[in-house]
Amino acid sequence: MRTIFVDVDVQNDFCEPSGSLYVKGSPTDAMRKLVAYAVAHHIPIVGSVDSHAWDAWEFASTSGTGPNGEKPNFPDHCVKGTPGWLKVDGTLPPRFRFVPNVADAPIAPIVDEVVRGATQGVYFEKEVYSLFVNPLADPFVKALAARYDEPLSFVVFGVATDYCVRAAALGLAERGYATTLVTDASAGITEEGVARALEEMKSAGVKLAKSSQVMR
């Protein structure tokens, strides 16, 4: 199988103690090691980055509501262009692209770059939990699978296990891809939420592994 790493929201506001929405215990060292391993072994990375405008509806500092009438309940975080939005130091490959959260854009050239090794990391901007909320993510993954001559196996890590990591892993598994969660390179909000998410992922066919099992 062709291995693809999936980096979920490894950003300063989530992973650094000074971040506005810090996920306690974020294993940044393990995340860096996985990215370094991917770089050394020419493993493509498909990722997501939480990307908000300054007046995002989910911010408690605003008076907005979500598409289904949700009330804002988060501190301002991952505002595009701010230090908190940036990827954690040491978690980007040398060559990468960010893909905006838009309805339509050419993805074939980016797929070609990944297959040729000209680009190693492709990060999809999103405003809610799932990587696949970005409308370009699903066609990108499908096109990537079509270009390789072997099945794809996705290795997922990041934050938070009980929210965006769960959504990414389930989204991949539901699309029929072999999916593994790296448990020691992920962190969640609550112990109960993580336990429920792990059970749900396992029931969907997601495998659980340690970094040492992935980096061989």
Secondary structure, 3 states (H helix, E strand, C coil): CEEEEEEECCEHHHHCCCCCCCCCCCCHHHHHHHHHHHHHCCCCEEEEEECECCCCCCECCCCCCCCCCCCCCECCCCECCCHHHCECCCCCCCCEEEECCCCCCCCHHHHHHHHHCCCCEEEEEECCCCHHHCCCHHHHHHHHHHHCCCCEEEEEEEECHHHHHHHHHHHHHHCCCEEEEEEEEEECCCHHHHHHHHHHHHHCCCEEECHHHHCC
